[in-house]
Amino acid sequence: MYLRHTTVRKNGKVHRYWRLVRSVRVGRRVIQQTVAHLGELDERGRLEARALGRHLIGAPEHAQLFDDGSEHLTVPVRLKGVAIERSRRFGDVYLALALWRGIGLDALCERLLPVGEERVAWAKTAAVLVAARLCEPSSELHIAEDWYRRTALSDLLQLGDEEITKDRLYRGLDHLLAHKAALEAHLSQRCGELFAIENEVLLYDVTSTYFEGQAEANPQAQRGYSRDHRPDCKQVLIALVVTFDGFPLGYEVFAGNTHDARTLQTIVATMEARHGMLGRVWITDRGMASAENLAWLRQTGRRYIIGAPKSELRKFGSALADGDGWRTVQDGVEVKLTRHPETEETVILCRSADRRSKEKAMHDKFSARIEAALERLAARVARAKKRLDPAPVNRQIGRILQQNQRAAARFIIVLEPDSCPAGFRVCVTCNTAFDDWAALSEGAYLLRSNITDWSDQQLWKAYIQLTQAEAAFHIHKDQLKVRPIWHQREDRVQAHILVCFLAFVLWKSLEMWQQRAGLGNSPRTILEEARAHSVARRRAADRDTRPDPLALRHPTRPRSGRTPGPPRHYPPEAHAPRRTRVAGFRTQRLILLVRTKV
């Protein structure tokens, strides 16, 4: 079943009347039998008629990634009138929507955000927000006025350019935020099914992100310790929980002046209320290792592995000096198990050759700075022509030591009375105890745990996985642009962080599918490669001078290249076949893999 048209010229105009026909065998002949008269149709009407014909005969439509779905018509056109217009990015947003649907967020949002009287479904607005954060992180104003109009989302989501405005995106943030807990619960279940993720071992870490502006309407915006080196800006604290494989499980937002240790109990109680507490093992860094937190974890029966402050190493100086009991768990890394003298916890003493070299280099660097500064100060005092007040000199010494704290304890500095014009001289001696302890403790650190049925290697490797949480923060800040925050209201800030969290879920899902497909582990490479694929509209003027030019949508093809071939004067049989590389191969293969998982 297919389309046929009849051309009629009337009053100087050309009219095409379309009809739906089918082939019917009558005896030995095959004739075309008219099924329906359709009249004059534009491009959209012809596509709908074609789909109707397929539906009537029961033939399924096979949608392909680069199939524009247009009819194969032969129409004479004027070559000078051919133009390409409305070129739009297609590949990266298509991949983002494939991931969005692959982990079931489209169906979940349609259920959580039911359609009401609004012109645009809130579920589609949420998809636009998260896809934009994954493909080109920017503000809602930039999405509405620039980015959305440059992508093919209007065709993929059936939303016109004028229907995506900044106000609608802001409202979409408000609607999405109300379902944060349901989104986290769904992601935990769905991604466990897709990737066989286990959440018995949870990695927990904290970071900060700062504001541009005063943020006076947000009580959580406070000044505190800034991981972004922006103490001049207000900030909020983000506490993130990821699985052993680095998949995000949930997060919470705290005021910017909250100490890390004060977030632990809240996060543990929240995550266990959503995902259960049986058999959980919590792994976190030394910022959470307060005496109150450790006592609470032990009393409530929760298992943990926590890094301890460097100062606690002095309690285990004899164990560090003892050469027995050390075991190599990795090249350059040794561990040793012992018991805490006060709490009977398992203490894992660790020492790393690379870390030792780094800390020794830092000590040497700051020691050289202190020595050079003190030499200049001593020379200035010795050149003095009159008596000096020792108070300003002591303040100068304090500033030198404060700027080089890592090696400050190595020096003993005294202003000794002297017969010189200044009345005193700067006397500097080295503290041998510092050098002895540095030689023993450089490269060493310790972990505390109440787990008794794991080996030293298992405990150390579990703690090292904490780098997965650090990598998650790195992606949030560098790839998804969670900072700086331009919103001022508390609810909008929370919604902004939620959108970044959902975009990171898509990022991590893409990374896991890449690894399983043997396509590397760099989602940004795939997204950049997919971005090269676009769709454009080709307009051509008909030779029959019809009033409306023919307009067809066409996707671009992945660029392809061949390896340099043999010289022409060589016989072709003397060379191996040349290999062809298609630049978009990885993207197509990955998209097909994602679609099969939906």
FIFI-269020 format. One line per field, with one value per residue (C-alpha): residue in three letters; x, y, z; residue number from 1. Coordinates in Angstrom, 2 decimals, m for minus. Example, Ala and Ser with C-alpha at 12.3 -4.5 7.8 and 13.67 -1.06 7.14 Angstrom:
code = [ALA,SER]
east = [12.30,13.67]
north = [m4.50,m1.06]
up = [7.80,7.14]
pos = [1,2]
This chain:
code = [MET,TYR,LEU,ARG,HIS,THR,THR,VAL,ARG,LYS,ASN,GLY,LYS,VAL,HIS,ARG,TYR,TRP,ARG,LEU,VAL,ARG,SER,VAL,ARG,VAL,GLY,ARG,ARG,VAL,ILE,GLN,GLN,THR,VAL,ALA,HIS,LEU,GLY,GLU,LEU,ASP,GLU,ARG,GLY,ARG,LEU,GLU,ALA,ARG,ALA,LEU,GLY,ARG,HIS,LEU,ILE,GLY,ALA,PRO,GLU,HIS,ALA,GLN,LEU,PHE,ASP,ASP,GLY,SER,GLU,HIS,LEU,THR,VAL,PRO,VAL,ARG,LEU,LYS,GLY,VAL,ALA,ILE,GLU,ARG,SER,ARG,ARG,PHE,GLY,ASP,VAL,TYR,LEU,ALA,LEU,ALA,LEU,TRP,ARG,GLY,ILE,GLY,LEU,ASP,ALA,LEU,CYS,GLU,ARG,LEU,LEU,PRO,VAL,GLY,GLU,GLU,ARG,VAL,ALA,TRP,ALA,LYS,THR,ALA,ALA,VAL,LEU,VAL,ALA,ALA,ARG,LEU,CYS,GLU,PRO,SER,SER,GLU,LEU,HIS,ILE,ALA,GLU,ASP,TRP,TYR,ARG,ARG,THR,ALA,LEU,SER,ASP,LEU,LEU,GLN,LEU,GLY,ASP,GLU,GLU,ILE,THR,LYS,ASP,ARG,LEU,TYR,ARG,GLY,LEU,ASP,HIS,LEU,LEU,ALA,HIS,LYS,ALA,ALA,LEU,GLU,ALA,HIS,LEU,SER,GLN,ARG,CYS,GLY,GLU,LEU,PHE,ALA,ILE,GLU,ASN,GLU,VAL,LEU,LEU,TYR,ASP,VAL,THR,SER,THR,TYR,PHE,GLU,GLY,GLN,ALA,GLU,ALA,ASN,PRO,GLN,ALA,GLN,ARG,GLY,TYR,SER,ARG,ASP,HIS,ARG,PRO,ASP,CYS,LYS,GLN,VAL,LEU,ILE,ALA,LEU,VAL,VAL,THR,PHE,ASP,GLY,PHE,PRO,LEU,GLY,TYR,GLU,VAL,PHE,ALA,GLY,ASN,THR,HIS,ASP,ALA,ARG,THR,LEU,GLN,THR,ILE,VAL,ALA,THR,MET,GLU,ALA,ARG,HIS,GLY,MET,LEU,GLY,ARG,VAL,TRP,ILE,THR,ASP,ARG,GLY,MET,ALA,SER,ALA,GLU,ASN,LEU,ALA,TRP,LEU,ARG,GLN,THR,GLY,ARG,ARG,TYR,ILE,ILE,GLY,ALA,PRO,LYS,SER,GLU,LEU,ARG,LYS,PHE,GLY,SER,ALA,LEU,ALA,ASP,GLY,ASP,GLY,TRP,ARG,THR,VAL,GLN,ASP,GLY,VAL,GLU,VAL,LYS,LEU,THR,ARG,HIS,PRO,GLU,THR,GLU,GLU,THR,VAL,ILE,LEU,CYS,ARG,SER,ALA,ASP,ARG,ARG,SER,LYS,GLU,LYS,ALA,MET,HIS,ASP,LYS,PHE,SER,ALA,ARG,ILE,GLU,ALA,ALA,LEU,GLU,ARG,LEU,ALA,ALA,ARG,VAL,ALA,ARG,ALA,LYS,LYS,ARG,LEU,ASP,PRO,ALA,PRO,VAL,ASN,ARG,GLN,ILE,GLY,ARG,ILE,LEU,GLN,GLN,ASN,GLN,ARG,ALA,ALA,ALA,ARG,PHE,ILE,ILE,VAL,LEU,GLU,PRO,ASP,SER,CYS,PRO,ALA,GLY,PHE,ARG,VAL,CYS,VAL,THR,CYS,ASN,THR,ALA,PHE,ASP,ASP,TRP,ALA,ALA,LEU,SER,GLU,GLY,ALA,TYR,LEU,LEU,ARG,SER,ASN,ILE,THR,ASP,TRP,SER,ASP,GLN,GLN,LEU,TRP,LYS,ALA,TYR,ILE,GLN,LEU,THR,GLN,ALA,GLU,ALA,ALA,PHE,HIS,ILE,HIS,LYS,ASP,GLN,LEU,LYS,VAL,ARG,PRO,ILE,TRP,HIS,GLN,ARG,GLU,ASP,ARG,VAL,GLN,ALA,HIS,ILE,LEU,VAL,CYS,PHE,LEU,ALA,PHE,VAL,LEU,TRP,LYS,SER,LEU,GLU,MET,TRP,GLN,GLN,ARG,ALA,GLY,LEU,GLY,ASN,SER,PRO,ARG,THR,ILE,LEU,GLU,GLU,ALA,ARG,ALA,HIS,SER,VAL,ALA,ARG,ARG,ARG,ALA,ALA,ASP,ARG,ASP,THR,ARG,PRO,ASP,PRO,LEU,ALA,LEU,ARG,HIS,PRO,THR,ARG,PRO,ARG,SER,GLY,ARG,THR,PRO,GLY,PRO,PRO,ARG,HIS,TYR,PRO,PRO,GLU,ALA,HIS,ALA,PRO,ARG,ARG,THR,ARG,VAL,ALA,GLY,PHE,ARG,THR,GLN,ARG,LEU,ILE,LEU,LEU,VAL,ARG,THR,LYS,VAL]
east = [0.00,1.50,0.70,0.08,m0.73,m2.37,m1.18,m3.82,m3.03,m5.79,m5.73,m1.94,m1.46,m0.34,m2.40,m1.46,m4.25,m3.11,m4.73,m3.90,m3.65,m2.87,m1.71,m4.30,m3.76,m6.57,m5.87,m2.43,m2.37,m1.57,m3.63,m3.63,m6.86,m7.71,m8.34,m8.98,m8.85,m6.78,m6.86,m3.98,m1.49,1.51,4.61,3.12,m0.08,1.81,3.73,0.51,m1.10,1.87,1.65,m2.09,m1.40,1.10,m1.39,m4.13,m1.98,m0.44,3.20,5.32,7.32,11.03,12.49,16.21,18.55,19.33,16.04,14.26,11.01,10.47,8.86,10.95,9.50,10.91,10.29,12.01,13.61,15.73,19.25,19.78,16.84,18.13,18.93,19.76,18.15,17.21,20.18,19.85,21.93,20.50,22.91,23.67,20.07,18.86,21.37,20.30,16.64,17.60,19.33,16.41,14.01,16.44,16.52,12.78,12.72,10.23,7.58,8.27,7.90,4.71,3.34,4.61,3.80,0.34,m0.93,m3.27,m4.37,m0.85,0.09,3.35,3.54,5.84,7.44,8.69,9.93,11.94,13.43,14.51,16.15,18.15,19.10,20.39,22.41,24.01,24.68,25.43,25.19,23.78,21.12,17.40,17.44,20.14,18.22,15.03,16.52,19.40,20.18,16.73,16.36,19.65,18.66,16.23,14.35,11.42,10.95,11.87,9.54,6.98,7.42,7.71,10.46,7.98,6.69,9.98,10.37,12.44,9.32,8.12,11.55,11.49,8.06,9.40,12.13,9.50,7.40,10.41,11.81,8.66,9.48,13.17,12.73,10.68,13.28,16.11,14.15,13.35,16.96,18.23,15.87,16.06,19.83,20.24,18.29,20.25,23.78,23.52,24.62,24.96,24.44,25.64,28.86,28.17,30.75,30.01,31.72,30.97,31.77,30.69,29.45,29.30,26.83,27.12,25.23,24.15,21.67,19.90,16.66,18.35,19.08,21.35,23.68,26.45,30.18,32.32,35.29,35.28,36.57,36.36,38.81,36.12,35.84,34.47,31.24,28.38,27.98,25.96,27.25,26.37,26.62,26.63,26.27,27.46,27.69,30.91,30.88,30.41,26.71,24.88,22.35,21.24,22.31,21.36,22.04,23.23,24.01,27.36,28.83,28.01,30.97,31.45,31.11,27.66,26.25,27.03,24.18,21.59,22.81,23.02,19.51,18.07,19.67,18.79,15.18,14.97,17.08,17.20,20.07,20.72,24.37,25.35,29.00,29.71,33.00,33.97,37.02,38.64,36.48,33.64,35.79,34.64,34.47,30.71,30.14,32.30,30.55,27.13,28.05,29.30,26.32,23.80,25.55,26.49,29.65,32.11,35.56,36.65,39.90,41.49,43.21,46.96,47.47,46.26,49.32,51.36,49.37,50.74,54.36,55.74,53.62,54.81,58.45,58.07,58.94,56.92,53.36,53.37,51.76,51.98,48.49,49.55,52.78,54.22,51.48,51.78,49.20,49.26,46.39,46.39,43.93,42.90,44.01,40.83,37.93,39.23,38.48,40.42,43.09,44.57,48.01,48.93,52.05,52.53,55.80,54.27,52.66,55.95,57.76,55.05,55.02,58.82,58.95,56.38,58.36,61.55,59.80,58.33,61.52,63.51,61.04,61.28,65.07,65.33,62.88,64.62,68.02,66.71,65.18,68.39,70.48,68.11,68.39,72.18,72.37,70.28,71.99,69.83,68.03,64.96,61.72,61.53,57.69,57.46,60.22,58.29,55.22,57.24,58.47,54.88,53.78,56.63,55.70,51.97,52.50,54.53,52.71,53.65,57.29,56.86,57.48,60.88,62.38,63.04,63.47,64.72,65.66,68.83,70.29,73.37,75.79,74.93,73.09,69.72,70.14,69.38,69.97,67.80,68.93,67.50,67.92,66.33,64.03,65.45,62.26,60.34,62.81,62.66,58.85,58.70,61.00,58.68,55.29,55.78,53.50,51.64,47.94,45.50,41.92,39.47,36.83,34.63,34.58,36.25,35.55,37.43,41.10,43.51,43.51,39.69,39.54,42.16,40.68,37.20,38.46,40.37,37.04,36.19,37.83,34.58,32.75,35.52,35.26,31.51,32.08,34.68,32.15,29.44,31.67,33.69,31.32,27.82,28.62,26.90,28.89,28.45,24.80,22.94,19.60,18.84,15.79,16.30,13.86,15.38,18.86,17.65,16.02,19.19,21.23,18.57,18.79,22.59,22.18,19.83,22.22,25.02,22.85,22.59,26.35,27.15,24.67,26.33,29.74,28.63,27.04,30.24,32.38,30.11,30.11,33.90,33.71,35.94,34.83,34.62,30.99,32.10,33.86,30.67,28.56,30.97,31.01,27.22,26.92,28.36,25.16,22.47,19.23,18.51,15.69,16.33,14.16,13.91,11.85,9.77,10.29,6.51,6.55,4.31,3.71,5.09,8.66,9.31,10.80,12.37,14.18,17.50,19.94,23.66,25.81,28.85,31.95,34.07,37.71,39.96,43.49,45.96,45.84,48.71,50.28,48.40,51.26,51.25,49.03,46.06,46.61,49.99,48.39,46.11,42.54,42.23,40.27,37.46,36.79,33.46,33.73,30.19,30.45,30.79,27.82,25.51,26.56,26.02,22.59,21.44,22.67,20.77,17.59,17.68,17.84,14.67]
north = [0.00,3.33,6.86,8.10,11.62,13.24,16.65,19.14,22.61,25.11,28.91,28.92,26.88,23.30,21.07,17.57,15.34,12.32,8.94,5.82,2.82,m0.85,m3.46,m6.13,m9.09,m9.63,m12.70,m12.26,m8.52,m6.40,m3.24,m0.32,m0.08,3.20,2.76,6.40,9.85,12.12,15.41,17.88,16.98,18.72,16.80,16.01,14.78,12.45,10.97,10.40,8.81,6.50,5.48,4.87,2.58,0.57,0.31,m0.95,m3.72,m4.58,m3.96,m2.83,0.37,m0.24,2.93,3.29,5.78,7.59,6.90,10.20,8.43,10.46,9.07,8.06,10.35,11.44,15.15,17.41,20.40,23.43,22.88,26.59,26.60,23.81,25.04,23.43,25.09,24.47,22.24,20.89,18.74,15.27,12.57,13.69,14.56,11.31,9.43,11.38,10.49,6.86,6.79,8.63,5.98,3.12,3.57,4.13,7.80,8.70,6.29,7.23,10.97,10.40,8.57,11.06,14.16,13.44,15.52,18.32,21.49,22.57,22.81,20.88,17.77,18.22,14.85,16.24,19.39,17.23,15.34,18.62,19.84,16.65,16.19,19.77,19.26,16.14,17.46,21.16,22.31,25.82,27.99,27.63,30.94,29.64,26.40,28.22,30.94,29.16,25.51,23.98,25.74,24.23,20.62,18.11,17.73,19.59,16.66,13.90,15.20,16.83,20.20,23.38,25.91,28.43,25.93,25.75,28.96,29.81,30.16,26.69,25.27,26.96,25.47,22.12,22.35,22.92,19.92,17.61,18.47,17.21,13.63,13.41,10.41,8.48,9.15,7.85,4.72,4.00,4.48,2.12,m0.63,m0.09,0.27,m2.76,m4.70,m3.29,m3.42,m5.94,m3.23,m4.24,m1.60,m3.46,m1.41,2.34,5.06,8.45,11.79,15.50,18.48,22.10,24.27,28.04,30.76,33.74,36.53,37.22,34.29,36.12,34.19,30.85,30.03,27.14,29.51,30.12,30.70,27.76,25.64,25.83,22.88,25.21,27.71,30.39,31.44,34.79,33.15,31.57,27.86,24.73,21.30,18.25,14.82,12.03,8.27,5.94,2.18,0.19,0.58,4.34,4.41,7.24,6.06,9.35,12.69,15.38,19.12,20.85,24.41,25.67,26.06,22.49,20.42,17.17,15.05,16.47,15.08,11.40,10.37,12.17,10.53,7.04,7.24,8.66,6.09,3.15,4.33,4.16,1.10,m0.91,m1.35,m5.09,m5.85,m2.30,m1.31,2.42,3.74,7.37,9.55,10.97,14.11,12.02,10.26,12.12,10.25,10.82,9.33,6.29,5.63,5.99,3.57,0.97,1.30,0.95,m2.12,m0.56,m1.73,0.84,1.60,5.16,6.97,8.34,11.71,11.79,12.74,9.30,7.69,8.64,6.13,3.39,4.56,1.28,m0.73,1.46,0.98,m2.79,m4.45,m7.62,m8.22,m6.04,m7.49,m6.20,m5.73,m3.81,m2.69,m0.11,m0.49,m2.42,m2.91,m4.24,m5.09,m4.19,m3.34,0.04,0.27,2.05,0.74,m2.67,m1.69,m3.16,m0.66,m0.99,0.63,1.48,2.87,3.77,4.34,6.93,8.75,8.70,10.33,12.97,13.87,13.95,16.29,18.55,18.62,19.46,22.16,23.96,23.49,25.20,28.08,28.54,28.38,30.95,33.33,33.00,33.65,36.88,37.90,37.11,39.10,42.06,42.01,41.76,44.82,46.96,50.23,50.74,48.72,46.82,45.92,42.07,42.01,42.81,40.30,37.60,38.43,38.07,34.67,33.65,34.60,32.60,29.50,29.97,30.10,26.85,24.89,21.42,21.92,24.54,22.07,21.23,24.55,25.97,29.75,31.90,35.62,35.50,38.66,39.91,42.84,43.85,47.18,45.37,43.95,40.34,37.82,35.16,31.68,28.72,25.04,21.92,19.72,16.21,14.68,16.06,14.52,11.15,11.09,12.29,9.47,6.98,8.43,9.81,7.86,6.21,6.48,4.41,3.21,2.23,m0.47,m2.74,m5.45,m8.60,m11.09,m9.30,m9.67,m6.76,m6.69,m6.57,m3.73,m1.67,m2.22,m1.32,1.97,2.80,2.59,5.87,7.45,6.59,9.20,11.72,10.99,11.58,15.05,15.72,14.89,16.97,20.03,19.77,18.00,18.79,22.29,22.04,25.15,28.02,28.15,31.15,30.41,32.28,30.54,27.42,25.24,26.21,25.43,22.00,21.41,22.47,19.93,17.25,17.84,17.54,14.31,12.84,13.90,12.12,8.99,9.14,9.75,6.76,4.54,5.51,4.74,1.30,0.44,1.59,m0.68,m3.67,m3.00,m2.66,1.02,2.52,4.45,8.09,9.24,12.71,11.19,9.42,12.55,14.68,12.11,11.89,15.68,15.64,14.01,16.50,16.74,19.43,20.40,20.48,22.87,22.67,24.66,22.51,22.85,22.99,26.28,25.00,27.73,25.80,24.48,20.84,20.44,17.21,16.44,14.65,13.46,13.88,10.79,10.03,11.22,8.35,8.10,5.54,4.69,5.79,3.35,1.92,3.91,3.61,1.97,m1.04,m3.97,m4.16,m7.86,m7.03,m5.30,m6.32,m4.98,m1.46,m1.00,1.53,3.41,5.11,7.82,7.29,3.53,3.56,5.88,3.78,0.57,2.03,3.49,0.15,m1.51,0.99,0.57,m3.21,m2.76,m0.65]
up = [0.00,m1.05,m2.21,m5.73,m6.88,m9.86,m11.12,m12.29,m13.68,m13.10,m13.40,m13.68,m10.50,m10.04,m7.73,m6.58,m5.39,m3.42,m3.04,m1.09,m3.40,m3.12,m5.60,m6.45,m8.76,m11.26,m13.30,m14.76,m14.22,m11.18,m10.95,m8.52,m6.60,m4.84,m1.13,m0.25,m1.83,0.37,m1.51,m1.37,1.38,2.81,3.96,7.37,5.80,3.49,6.40,8.34,5.32,4.91,8.57,8.12,5.19,7.20,10.03,7.71,6.25,9.63,8.65,11.60,11.33,11.87,13.40,12.86,14.40,11.16,9.34,8.78,7.95,4.76,1.64,m1.29,m3.93,m7.24,m7.63,m10.17,m8.46,m9.37,m8.03,m7.46,m5.11,m2.81,0.70,4.06,7.05,10.68,11.47,15.00,17.35,17.50,18.68,22.24,23.16,21.61,23.75,26.84,26.26,25.63,29.03,30.66,29.39,29.86,33.64,33.77,34.75,32.01,33.29,36.89,36.22,34.27,37.30,39.88,37.81,36.37,33.48,34.50,32.75,31.82,28.15,28.61,30.77,33.75,32.99,29.67,31.38,33.79,30.84,29.24,32.46,33.03,29.36,29.24,32.42,30.91,27.40,27.95,31.60,31.76,33.37,32.77,30.87,28.51,27.99,27.04,24.85,23.16,23.85,23.31,19.96,18.77,19.54,18.09,21.38,19.88,17.49,19.95,22.67,20.34,22.06,20.06,20.72,22.11,24.68,26.61,28.60,31.65,33.80,32.80,33.60,37.01,37.71,36.57,39.22,41.90,40.83,40.56,43.99,45.77,44.69,45.62,47.95,45.37,42.68,44.86,45.80,42.14,41.03,43.71,42.55,38.79,38.56,40.80,38.17,35.22,36.60,39.48,41.89,45.53,48.19,51.28,51.30,51.14,50.58,52.11,51.54,51.78,49.57,49.27,46.43,46.52,45.48,43.22,44.97,48.52,48.81,51.61,51.08,51.78,55.44,54.37,52.51,55.06,55.00,56.07,55.06,51.25,49.22,46.19,47.74,47.77,51.43,50.26,49.01,50.87,50.31,51.06,52.01,49.87,51.49,48.88,49.32,46.54,46.24,46.09,42.28,42.53,41.61,43.45,46.01,47.57,48.95,51.44,51.60,54.78,55.76,54.55,58.04,59.15,60.33,58.43,61.56,62.30,59.03,59.59,61.89,59.74,56.53,58.04,59.49,56.23,53.92,56.15,56.38,52.58,51.83,55.05,57.50,57.61,56.84,55.89,56.02,56.10,54.73,55.18,55.67,58.77,58.73,60.24,62.85,65.94,69.25,69.37,65.91,66.58,69.89,68.21,65.43,67.89,70.24,67.41,65.98,62.65,60.89,59.61,58.24,59.00,58.42,61.59,62.06,61.55,65.19,66.33,64.76,67.83,69.89,67.64,67.32,68.62,66.18,63.32,64.31,64.69,61.40,62.10,60.97,57.86,54.74,51.16,49.71,46.62,45.02,47.38,50.03,53.29,56.04,59.57,61.92,65.59,68.38,69.69,73.33,74.48,72.36,71.20,67.61,64.73,63.66,60.19,60.00,56.42,54.81,51.17,49.36,47.00,49.89,51.80,48.89,48.60,52.30,52.48,49.50,51.18,54.43,52.54,50.55,53.57,55.59,52.83,52.79,56.56,56.52,53.73,55.45,58.82,57.25,55.71,59.03,60.98,58.46,58.75,62.55,62.37,60.06,62.39,63.56,66.62,69.24,67.97,69.67,69.82,69.62,65.86,65.17,67.03,64.97,61.77,62.96,63.69,60.17,58.62,60.62,59.97,56.20,56.33,59.01,57.76,58.81,61.55,64.40,62.96,64.11,67.57,67.27,70.13,70.32,72.42,74.04,72.24,72.32,68.75,68.11,67.82,71.33,70.33,67.58,65.95,67.02,65.07,65.97,64.55,66.60,66.23,67.64,64.65,62.22,63.99,63.96,60.37,59.25,60.96,60.06,56.54,54.21,57.11,57.99,59.99,59.68,62.41,62.05,64.14,61.45,62.69,59.88,57.07,56.23,56.27,52.46,52.29,54.81,53.01,49.53,50.77,52.17,48.98,47.09,48.78,45.75,43.93,46.00,45.34,41.62,41.80,43.22,40.55,37.81,39.50,39.57,36.36,33.95,35.25,36.57,39.93,40.88,41.14,42.19,40.79,42.46,45.65,47.13,49.23,47.28,43.93,45.22,46.36,42.96,41.11,43.06,42.40,38.64,38.84,40.81,38.17,35.41,37.25,37.39,33.57,33.38,35.57,33.69,30.42,31.88,33.08,29.72,28.01,30.14,29.55,25.79,25.66,24.61,27.30,30.35,29.23,28.85,27.74,24.73,23.69,24.19,22.18,19.41,19.41,19.32,15.79,14.53,13.64,11.68,9.11,6.78,3.04,1.08,m2.69,m5.20,m7.54,m11.27,m11.63,m9.66,m6.93,m4.33,m1.32,m1.68,m0.92,2.60,3.81,7.06,6.75,9.41,8.97,8.74,10.93,9.19,7.92,7.01,5.43,6.25,3.56,0.68,m1.35,m4.20,m7.45,m9.38,m7.00,m7.98,m5.60,m4.87,m3.33,m0.35,2.48,2.38,3.72,6.92,7.16,10.39,11.02,13.66,14.94,15.34,19.12,19.58,17.37,19.09,22.55,21.69,20.33,23.53,25.71,23.67,24.09,27.88,28.10]
pos = [1,2,3,4,5,6,7,8,9,10,11,12,13,14,15,16,17,18,19,20,21,22,23,24,25,26,27,28,29,30,31,32,33,34,35,36,37,38,39,40,41,42,43,44,45,46,47,48,49,50,51,52,53,54,55,56,57,58,59,60,61,62,63,64,65,66,67,68,69,70,71,72,73,74,75,76,77,78,79,80,81,82,83,84,85,86,87,88,89,90,91,92,93,94,95,96,97,98,99,100,101,102,103,104,105,106,107,108,109,110,111,112,113,114,115,116,117,118,119,120,121,122,123,124,125,126,127,128,129,130,131,132,133,134,135,136,137,138,139,140,141,142,143,144,145,146,147,148,149,150,151,152,153,154,155,156,157,158,159,160,161,162,163,164,165,166,167,168,169,170,171,172,173,174,175,176,177,178,179,180,181,182,183,184,185,186,187,188,189,190,191,192,193,194,195,196,197,198,199,200,201,202,203,204,205,206,207,208,209,210,211,212,213,214,215,216,217,218,219,220,221,222,223,224,225,226,227,228,229,230,231,232,233,234,235,236,237,238,239,240,241,242,243,244,245,246,247,248,249,250,251,252,253,254,255,256,257,258,259,260,261,262,263,264,265,266,267,268,269,270,271,272,273,274,275,276,277,278,279,280,281,282,283,284,285,286,287,288,289,290,291,292,293,294,295,296,297,298,299,300,301,302,303,304,305,306,307,308,309,310,311,312,313,314,315,316,317,318,319,320,321,322,323,324,325,326,327,328,329,330,331,332,333,334,335,336,337,338,339,340,341,342,343,344,345,346,347,348,349,350,351,352,353,354,355,356,357,358,359,360,361,362,363,364,365,366,367,368,369,370,371,372,373,374,375,376,377,378,379,380,381,382,383,384,385,386,387,388,389,390,391,392,393,394,395,396,397,398,399,400,401,402,403,404,405,406,407,408,409,410,411,412,413,414,415,416,417,418,419,420,421,422,423,424,425,426,427,428,429,430,431,432,433,434,435,436,437,438,439,440,441,442,443,444,445,446,447,448,449,450,451,452,453,454,455,456,457,458,459,460,461,462,463,464,465,466,467,468,469,470,471,472,473,474,475,476,477,478,479,480,481,482,483,484,485,486,487,488,489,490,491,492,493,494,495,496,497,498,499,500,501,502,503,504,505,506,507,508,509,510,511,512,513,514,515,516,517,518,519,520,521,522,523,524,525,526,527,528,529,530,531,532,533,534,535,536,537,538,539,540,541,542,543,544,545,546,547,548,549,550,551,552,553,554,555,556,557,558,559,560,561,562,563,564,565,566,567,568,569,570,571,572,573,574,575,576,577,578,579,580,581,582,583,584,585,586,587,588,589,590,591,592,593,594,595,596,597,598]
